[in-house]
Structure formats: structure tokens, C-alpha cells
Amino acid sequence: MPRRYLALWFPYLATDRLRRTGTIPAFGAPAEKPHVLVETQNNALRIVDCDRRAVRLGLTRGLTLADARARMPDLVALEAQPQADRHFLEEVANVCDRFTPLVALDARDGLLLDITGCAHLFGGEEGLVARVDHVMRRIGLGLKTAIAGTPDAARSYARFGQGGIIAPGREEVTLRPLPVNALDIEVETVIALSRAGLKTLADLAERPSETLSARFGEALATKLRRTLGREDRRITPLRPPPDCVVERQFAEPFADTASLEAVVVRLIGEAARVLEARGEGGRVFEIGFFRSDGAVRRLAIETGRPSRDAKALLRLYRERIEALADPLDPGFGFDAVKLAVPICEPLTDQQHSLDGRAVEEEAVADLVDRLVTRFGRDRVLRFAAQDTHHPVRAAKALSAAAPLPEAAWPEPEPQEPPARPLQLFEPPQPVEAIAEVPDGPPIRFRWRRLIHDVARAEGPERIAPEWWRDGSDEPMRDYYRVEDAQGRRFWLFRIGFYEAESAPPRWFLHGLFA
């Protein structure tokens, strides 16, 4: 299938954003004045954006504010806010997610959409363009659109041509009359081409590619090939494309909560069937609610293990809705709902063992998913084993929704006590100890002013420092598991040796066994 791209150009993006917030009066307001946005360039205030009235009166980007005021004394100048404009453009890109998941930013005032295989959902490319135009104008944005077989051809036709739909394979014929500025090249290169008498894409297309590359650089020849449809390139979408997508588009918006849940139920069921056919399960399920006024609300459901259980996912969705501090506001109604599964993993059907262990694991996993859904992934933690012998670094607290590392907890020996205590002191607490023989286990130690007589001892277990860690100058430790006369069990370690060190060894209590 040949690829198709839709370019959106918003020539008045910055001023339309300010008009939405009320900073600039609405269209048709009494005594409406021209507005421009300015910023300092080369030690002078220059125009970087104009509204429609200013453009009709002949103002352009790059003009100094002093020259503009000389022409129009009633001109209103505002400071440009490029960061706010970019954030607004990203919000508009989120709105376009209802048309295709592959949406990329194009410069400071445009978007590129990969609509390959999507147009039929809207009645063809003409229907898709009409739908996009309707949504953007409801947001309050003026735009110009173009569809072509490459993103460069589409953007050039939208920005420098009349816009519209270029039939597959007709890019070169359609775009040859455009000026060389349509290639999105440096101003210096445009000037050099003009001096050489090359003013249109047709002038460049008639020259050998090797000649253009030798004189003006390989970038120019590459831009020309891509713009004329001779070479394609992939866009870089803002959001990674999901592994699985199901959606519903509606001719008329609706605001009924029961109807909205019914749509979500159908989408979850469809996604579950798609995942089952693939032998996969989802780790993250993201539901996007698209309002008719352009607002977008997204809800994410995360699971600790791959899942495609429609009933469990619906329960998590309902709990997510109940936990929202800001309920879903339908506004004038939702006209599209999309369920995306950005993360999928293999999931095969397994037979449960007779001991019920698998059932218990599923129950725990279900509980974790519900807690994460209600309180958030960063508020529900679990300990994961780390590939290290160091006691303090042997476990790490991770989000319960995050995948576990490859390291596993050591399996305990049958009928044997655990090798590590459940409670660790950080830092280890110093104790006074007496050993019966040098470098042997203690026979008595004092901790918190109490003397403990050792009845049993196991060890030593020598743990050396991890030399590959930066700044690891920890001394070697000899650990002992000891039990006093009252049956209490402790985890002690010694630093230093009685014979090899000038200073006497030191003893510490690192943990308590249950």
C-alpha cells in the first residue's frame, strides 16, 4: 500500500491561541485592531507572527516594529511566547490522535500525519480532510491542508501551493511550479539559487542531481527528491505507535455516562479478542476521550502482568473513574473514543496447578492492579531482587506496575531457617563482642546495654566489597547468624581481624531474624 501523508499548516497559530484565551479580541469585535507578536532579533524588535487583519494590511514576518508602527499607528504589539505556542501545538497534535496515531510536529506551526490505511474510516481522503477542518475550526484555528505521497510534498503544497489532495504519483507534476522556498532550505541557499537563475522546483528538477549536490550540497538534492515524490521518508511521531488500537467515531457527540461506559465495554472486548488472536496480553491500556470542542482526556490502566481479561479490565476502568479527582467532563459531548494498547507481551493460556499456588498469585496480581489503579503507580511499591550479595543492595523498591528485573530471590533450603533476616538496620548498630578464639564467632555481646550469651552460631559468611562500583572502599565483612540463650536470633558481622590488624576488630549488628 502506498503511503499517504496529511500536512496541516496553521498560519495564525500564535495569534489564534491568544484569541482563544481572550488576550486578543474575537473576530468582528468593535474597533478591532491589527495584532502582531514581536521578539528581539539582531538588537531590534521584529515581527514574528501576525494576525489576519495585520496580514491583510500588508505586515509580514521579519519587519521591525518601528517600521510597522510607522505604517499603522494603532498596531497592537505583544511579546511572543514560543514555549506556550509549542505546548499548544502539542495539544493540537493530541487532538489529531483521533485520526491517526502517527502525528509529528512540523516546524513551529504545522503538523504531519501519516494517514496510510486510515482515510477509509472517514469516507476517503476528502472526508478525512473535511473532518479535520471541522474539528480545527471548532477549536478556533485557521488551517490549510494538503495530502501527498511524501511528507515533504504534502507540507510544501500546504504552505506554498494551493493545498488539496495530490493523487498518488502526481507529486512532481503538481509541485514543479512552486518556488524553491518550498524545499524548506536555508535562506542563504535560496539566495544562491536565485542568483543562479533557479527560482522554481521545475528549474531544479531539470538539473542533474549530481550537479546540484556538487554546487549547493547534498541536502538540497535530498530535499528535492523527497518533495517531488521521488524518495520517501518516515516521520517521527510524538507518541510511539501502539501495538493495538480499537476506536469508535460518532457522527453526533454524546454526553451520557452510561452510553460512554457501553462504548468502553465494546472497545475492551474488541481489544481482548485481538490480543487473544495474537497470543498476547497488554500491560498498559490507554483510553482517549475526544470531545467535540477539541479537548482530549486520557485514562491509563496498568497491570502488573500481561492481561486480556475483559472483565478484570472493565473493573479496573470503573475503579479508575471512581478515583478521579477531576471527573470526566463531557462538555458538548464526546465524538470519538479510542483504546490503545502501547505495551503488549506474549501471553499463553496456562493450566493451574493443583496446589492452588497459581490462583493465589493471580489474586495477588489482581489486588496490586486494583491498588495501582486507585492510588497511582508511584504509590504502590514492591521489593524486587537485585543481582548482588551486598545485604543493603539485595532488594530495591519498585513500582508495583513496573516489570520485575531478571534477578530472582534465592530459594530457601527445605527445613532451614532463612539466610537473611527480615529486618535490617541501616546503618548497622555497633555492639561489644567477645570471641572465644580469634576470628571466630562471638560467645557474648552487648547491645543496647543488654548482654546476650550466644548459644549457637553459624558462620562466617564472608562478603567482600564490590570493587567495580565507583568509590567502593568498604572493608571485608564476616557475617554470623547467632542465637542467644533465650532463642533470639541476630545477624552480626565483624570488620577486621584479630591478628592481621593493628587496631582491634569491630563488631556490628546488622539485622534481626523473626
C-alpha positions in Angstrom: 0.0 0.0 0.0 1.5 3.4 -1.0 2.0 5.7 1.9 -0.1 8.9 2.3 0.6 11.9 4.4 -1.6 14.8 5.5 0.1 18.2 6.2 -1.6 20.7 8.5 -0.4 24.3 8.4 -1.7 26.8 10.9 -0.5 30.2 9.6 -2.1 32.1 12.6 -1.3 29.6 15.3 0.2 32.0 17.9 -2.5 34.7 17.5 -5.3 32.1 17.4 -4.0 30.8 20.7 -4.2 34.2 22.2 -7.6 34.8 20.7 -8.8 31.6 22.4 -7.6 32.9 25.8 -9.2 36.3 25.3 -5.9 38.2 25.1 -6.8 39.2 21.5 -10.4 40.2 20.9 -12.6 37.8 19.0 -13.3 38.3 15.2 -15.7 41.1 14.4 -15.2 42.9 17.8 -15.9 46.6 17.7 -12.8 48.7 16.7 -10.8 45.5 16.1 -7.1 46.5 15.7 -4.3 44.5 14.0 -2.2 42.5 16.4 1.4 41.3 16.0 3.8 39.3 18.1 7.4 40.5 18.4 10.7 39.3 19.8 14.2 40.8 19.8 16.3 39.8 16.8 19.7 41.5 16.0 19.1 44.1 18.6 15.7 45.1 17.2 12.1 44.2 17.9 10.9 42.3 14.9 7.5 40.8 14.0 7.4 37.0 14.2 3.7 36.5 13.9 0.7 38.5 12.5 -3.0 38.0 12.9 -5.3 38.0 9.9 -6.0 41.7 10.0 -2.3 42.6 10.1 -1.6 40.4 7.1 -4.4 41.9 5.1 -2.9 45.3 5.8 0.5 44.2 4.4 2.5 43.4 7.5 4.9 40.4 7.3 7.3 38.5 9.5 10.7 40.0 9.9 9.5 43.6 9.7 10.8 45.8 12.5 8.2 47.0 15.0 9.3 50.6 14.3 8.6 50.3 10.6 5.3 48.6 11.3 4.1 51.3 13.7 5.1 54.0 11.1 2.6 52.3 8.7 -0.1 51.6 11.3 0.0 53.8 14.5 -2.9 51.8 16.0 -0.9 48.5 15.8 -1.0 46.3 19.0 2.2 44.5 19.7 2.5 41.6 22.1 5.5 39.7 23.3 6.0 36.3 21.5 5.7 33.2 23.7 7.4 30.4 21.7 7.2 27.9 24.5 3.5 28.4 25.0 2.9 28.1 21.3 4.8 24.8 21.1 2.8 23.5 24.1 -0.4 24.5 22.3 0.8 22.8 19.1 1.4 19.6 21.0 -2.2 19.8 22.4 -3.5 20.1 18.9 -1.3 17.1 17.9 -3.1 15.2 20.7 -6.4 16.1 19.2 -5.2 14.7 15.8 -4.7 11.3 17.5 -8.3 10.6 16.7 -7.4 10.5 13.1 -4.1 8.5 13.2 -1.7 7.6 16.0 1.2 8.8 13.8 1.4 12.6 14.3 4.6 14.6 14.2 5.3 18.3 14.7 6.3 20.3 11.6 8.3 23.4 12.4 6.6 25.8 14.8 3.2 26.0 13.2 2.4 22.7 11.5 1.7 19.0 11.9 2.4 16.0 9.7 0.0 13.0 9.9 0.8 9.5 8.4 -2.8 8.6 7.3 -1.8 5.4 5.4 -4.7 3.0 5.8 -6.8 5.5 7.8 -8.7 7.5 5.3 -11.4 4.9 4.6 -12.6 5.2 8.2 -13.7 8.8 7.3 -15.2 8.1 3.9 -12.0 8.6 1.9 -9.3 11.4 1.9 -11.9 14.1 1.1 -14.0 13.0 4.1 -10.9 13.0 6.3 -9.9 16.5 5.3 -13.4 17.7 5.9 -13.4 16.2 9.3 -10.0 17.6 10.2 -11.1 21.0 9.0 -14.3 20.8 11.1 -12.5 19.9 14.3 -9.8 22.5 13.9 -12.3 25.3 13.2 -14.3 24.3 16.3 -11.0 24.8 18.3 -10.7 28.2 16.7 -7.7 27.5 14.4 -7.4 28.6 10.8 -5.5 26.0 8.7 -4.5 24.9 5.3 -4.2 21.2 4.4 -2.6 19.0 1.7 -2.3 15.3 1.1 0.5 13.7 -0.9 2.7 10.6 -1.1 5.6 12.0 0.9 5.6 14.3 4.0 7.8 16.9 2.2 5.4 17.1 -0.8 2.4 17.5 1.5 3.9 20.3 3.6 5.2 22.1 0.5 1.8 22.0 -1.2 0.1 23.2 2.0 2.5 26.1 2.7 3.4 27.3 -0.8 0.8 25.8 -3.1 -3.0 26.0 -3.2 -3.4 23.0 -0.9 -5.6 20.0 -1.5 -5.1 16.3 -2.5 -2.3 15.3 -4.8 -3.1 11.9 -6.5 -0.6 9.2 -6.0 2.4 9.6 -8.4 1.4 13.2 -9.3 3.7 15.0 -6.8 6.3 16.1 -9.3 3.8 17.4 -11.9 1.8 19.3 -9.3 4.7 20.8 -7.4 7.0 21.9 -10.2 5.7 25.5 -10.4 6.3 26.1 -6.6 9.2 28.4 -5.6 12.4 27.0 -4.2 11.4 28.2 -0.8 9.1 25.2 -0.7 12.0 22.9 -0.1 12.4 24.2 3.5 16.1 25.2 3.0 18.3 27.9 4.4 17.8 31.5 3.3 21.4 31.6 2.1 20.7 28.7 -0.2 17.6 30.3 -1.6 19.5 33.5 -2.4 22.3 31.5 -4.1 19.7 29.6 -6.2 18.1 32.8 -7.2 21.4 34.3 -8.3 21.9 31.2 -10.4 18.5 31.7 -12.1 16.9 28.7 -10.3 13.7 30.0 -8.9 11.2 27.1 -9.1 11.3 23.4 -8.4 11.0 22.9 -12.2 14.3 24.7 -12.6 15.9 22.4 -10.1 14.2 19.2 -11.4 15.7 19.8 -14.9 19.3 19.9 -13.5 21.2 16.6 -12.8 21.2 15.7 -9.1 25.0 15.4 -9.1 25.4 18.9 -10.3 23.1 20.3 -7.6 24.8 18.3 -4.9 28.3 19.5 -6.0 27.3 23.2 -6.1 24.7 23.5 -3.3 25.2 20.4 -1.1 23.6 17.0 -0.9 20.9 18.3 1.4 19.3 20.3 -1.4 19.2 17.3 -3.7 17.7 15.1 -1.0 15.0 17.7 -0.2 14.2 18.0 -3.9 13.8 14.2 -4.3 11.6 14.0 -1.3 9.4 17.0 -2.2 8.9 15.8 -5.8 7.8 12.3 -4.5 10.9 10.5 -5.8 12.0 9.5 -2.3 10.0 8.9 0.9 10.9 9.4 4.5 9.3 8.4 7.7 8.0 11.0 10.2 8.9 10.8 13.9 5.6 10.7 15.8 5.2 12.5 19.1 3.9 9.3 20.7 5.2 5.8 19.9 2.6 3.9 17.8 0.7 1.5 20.0 0.7 -2.3 19.3 -3.1 -2.5 19.3 -5.8 0.2 18.6 -9.5 0.0 18.6 -11.8 3.0 18.3 -15.3 4.4 17.7 -16.1 7.6 15.8 -19.6 9.1 16.1 -21.5 11.3 13.7 -23.1 13.2 16.6 -21.4 13.8 20.0 -23.0 12.3 23.2 -22.6 13.1 26.9 -24.4 10.2 28.6 -22.3 8.4 31.1 -24.0 5.1 30.6 -23.5 5.3 26.8 -19.9 6.1 27.3 -19.3 3.1 29.5 -21.1 0.9 27.0 -18.6 2.1 24.3 -15.7 1.4 26.6 -17.1 -2.2 27.2 -17.2 -2.8 23.5 -13.7 -1.5 22.9 -12.2 -3.6 25.7 -13.9 -6.7 24.3 -12.6 -6.0 20.8 -9.0 -5.4 22.1 -9.2 -8.6 24.2 -10.2 -10.6 21.1 -7.3 -9.0 19.0 -4.8 -9.8 21.8 -6.1 -13.4 22.1 -5.7 -14.0 18.4 -2.1 -12.8 18.7 -1.3 -14.8 21.8 -0.5 -11.5 23.7 -1.6 -9.5 26.7 -1.5 -5.9 27.4 0.5 -4.2 30.2 -0.9 -0.7 29.6 -4.4 0.2 28.3 -4.9 3.9 27.4 -8.4 5.2 26.8 -8.7 8.5 25.0 -11.9 10.5 25.1 -12.2 13.1 22.4 -14.7 16.0 22.9 -16.3 17.8 20.0 -14.7 21.1 21.1 -11.2 19.5 20.7 -10.4 18.7 24.3 -8.8 15.3 24.9 -8.9 13.3 28.2 -6.8 10.2 28.6 -7.1 7.5 31.2 -4.4 4.8 31.6 -4.9 1.4 33.2 -1.8 -0.6 34.1 -1.5 -4.2 35.0 1.4 -5.9 36.8 1.3 -8.8 34.3 0.1 -9.1 30.7 -3.6 -9.3 30.6 -6.5 -9.6 28.2 -9.2 -10.4 30.7 -12.1 -8.2 29.6 -13.9 -8.4 33.0 -10.9 -7.5 35.0 -10.0 -4.6 32.7 -13.6 -3.3 32.9 -13.4 -3.5 36.7 -10.1 -1.5 36.7 -11.6 1.1 34.4 -14.6 1.6 36.8 -12.2 2.0 39.7 -10.1 4.4 37.8 -13.2 6.5 37.0 -14.2 6.4 40.7 -10.7 7.5 41.8 -10.6 10.6 39.6 -10.3 13.8 41.5 -11.5 15.7 38.4 -14.4 13.7 36.8 -14.7 13.3 33.1 -16.4 16.5 31.8 -18.2 15.7 28.5 -18.6 19.4 27.6 -20.6 19.5 24.4 -20.2 15.7 24.1 -17.7 13.1 23.0 -17.5 12.3 19.3 -14.7 9.7 19.4 -13.3 7.2 21.9 -10.1 5.3 21.3 -8.5 2.4 23.2 -4.8 1.9 22.6 -2.5 -0.8 24.0 1.0 0.6 23.7 2.7 -2.3 25.5 2.0 -5.9 24.6 3.8 -9.0 25.8 3.4 -12.7 25.0 0.6 -14.4 27.0 -0.3 -18.0 26.6 -3.0 -19.9 28.4 -1.7 -22.0 31.3 -3.2 -24.8 33.3 -3.4 -24.1 37.0 -1.5 -26.5 39.4 -3.5 -28.5 42.0 -1.8 -26.8 44.9 -3.5 -23.5 44.2 -0.3 -21.5 44.1 -1.1 -20.1 40.6 -4.6 -19.0 41.8 -3.0 -17.2 44.8 -0.5 -15.5 42.5 -3.3 -14.3 40.3 -5.3 -13.0 43.3 -2.3 -11.0 44.5 -1.6 -9.6 41.0 -5.3 -8.6 40.7 -5.1 -6.9 44.1 -2.0 -5.0 43.1 -3.6 -3.9 39.8 -6.6 -2.5 41.7 -4.4 -0.7 44.2 -2.3 0.9 41.4 -5.4 1.9 39.6 -6.9 3.6 42.6 -3.8 5.2 44.2 -1.4 5.5 41.3 1.7 3.5 40.2 4.1 5.5 42.3 2.2 4.9 45.5 2.2 1.1 45.4 5.6 -0.4 45.7 7.1 -3.9 45.9 10.5 -5.2 46.6 12.5 -6.7 43.7 15.6 -8.9 44.0 18.9 -7.4 42.8 21.9 -9.3 41.4 24.2 -8.6 44.3 25.5 -10.2 47.5 25.5 -6.9 49.4 22.7 -7.1 52.0 21.6 -3.4 51.7 21.5 -3.5 47.9 20.0 -7.0 47.6 16.5 -5.6 47.3 15.1 -2.5 45.6 11.6 -0.9 46.0 10.0 -0.6 42.5 6.6 0.5 41.3 4.2 -2.5 41.6 3.2 -1.9 37.9 6.8 -2.0 36.7 8.3 -5.2 35.2 10.5 -7.2 37.5 14.2 -7.4 36.8 15.8 -10.7 35.8 17.3 -11.3 39.2 15.3 -13.7 41.5 15.0 -14.3 45.2 17.2 -17.2 46.4 15.1 -20.3 47.1 15.3 -21.3 50.8 16.6 -24.7 51.7 13.9 -27.1 52.9 13.6 -27.2 56.7 16.3 -24.5 57.0 15.9 -21.0 58.5 16.3 -18.1 56.2 19.8 -17.0 55.3 19.0 -13.3 55.7 16.9 -11.5 58.4 13.7 -9.8 57.7 14.7 -6.6 59.5 17.9 -4.8 58.7 19.5 -1.9 60.5 20.8 0.9 58.3 23.3 1.9 59.3 24.4 -1.3 61.3 24.4 -0.8 65.0 27.8 -1.2 66.8 28.0 -3.8 69.6 30.6 -5.0 72.0 31.5 -8.7 71.5 33.9 -11.3 72.9 35.1 -14.2 70.7 36.3 -17.5 72.2 39.0 -17.8 69.5 40.5 -15.2 67.2 38.5 -14.8 64.0 35.7 -17.0 65.5 32.1 -16.3 66.3 31.2 -14.3 69.4 30.3 -16.0 72.6 28.9 -12.9 74.2 27.9 -9.4 73.0 26.4 -6.3 74.5 23.7 -4.4 72.5 21.7 -1.5 73.9 23.1 -2.1 77.4 21.9 -5.7 77.4 24.3 -8.7 77.5 23.4 -11.7 75.3 25.1 -15.1 75.7 25.4 -16.9 72.5 24.1 -20.4 72.5 24.5 -21.3 68.8 26.4 -19.7 65.9 26.8 -20.3 62.2 29.5 -18.7 60.0 31.5 -17.0 59.0 29.9 -15.9 55.7 32.5 -13.5 54.1 31.1 -10.7 51.9 33.7 -8.8 50.0 33.2 -5.2 48.7 32.0 -4.8 45.1 35.2 -3.4 43.6 33.5 -2.5 40.3 31.4 0.2 42.0 32.9 3.7 41.9 34.2 4.8 45.3 33.7 1.3 46.8 36.2 1.3 49.7 34.2 -0.8 52.1 36.2 -3.3 54.2 35.5 -7.0 54.0 32.9 -8.4 56.4 32.5 -11.7 58.2 28.8 -12.4 59.0 27.5 -14.8 61.7 24.0 -16.0 62.4 23.8 -16.3 66.2 21.1 -17.4 68.7 21.2 -16.3 72.4 20.1 -18.4 75.3 16.5 -17.0 75.1 16.2 -18.1 71.5 16.5 -14.7 69.9 18.4 -14.7 66.6 20.8 -12.0 65.4 22.9 -11.2 62.3 26.3 -9.9 63.4 29.3 -9.1 61.3 33.0 -8.3 62.1 35.2 -5.8 60.3 38.9 -6.6 60.7 41.0 -9.5 62.1 42.5 -10.0 65.5 46.0 -10.9 64.2 46.3 -9.1 60.9 45.2 -5.6 62.0 46.9 -3.2 64.3 43.5 -1.9 65.6 41.1 -4.4 67.2 38.3 -5.7 65.0 34.8 -4.0 65.3 31.5 -5.8 65.7 28.1 -4.7 64.4 24.5 -5.9 64.5 23.0 -5.7 61.0 19.7 -7.4 61.4 17.2 -9.4 63.4 15.6 -12.7 62.4 11.9 -13.3 63.1 
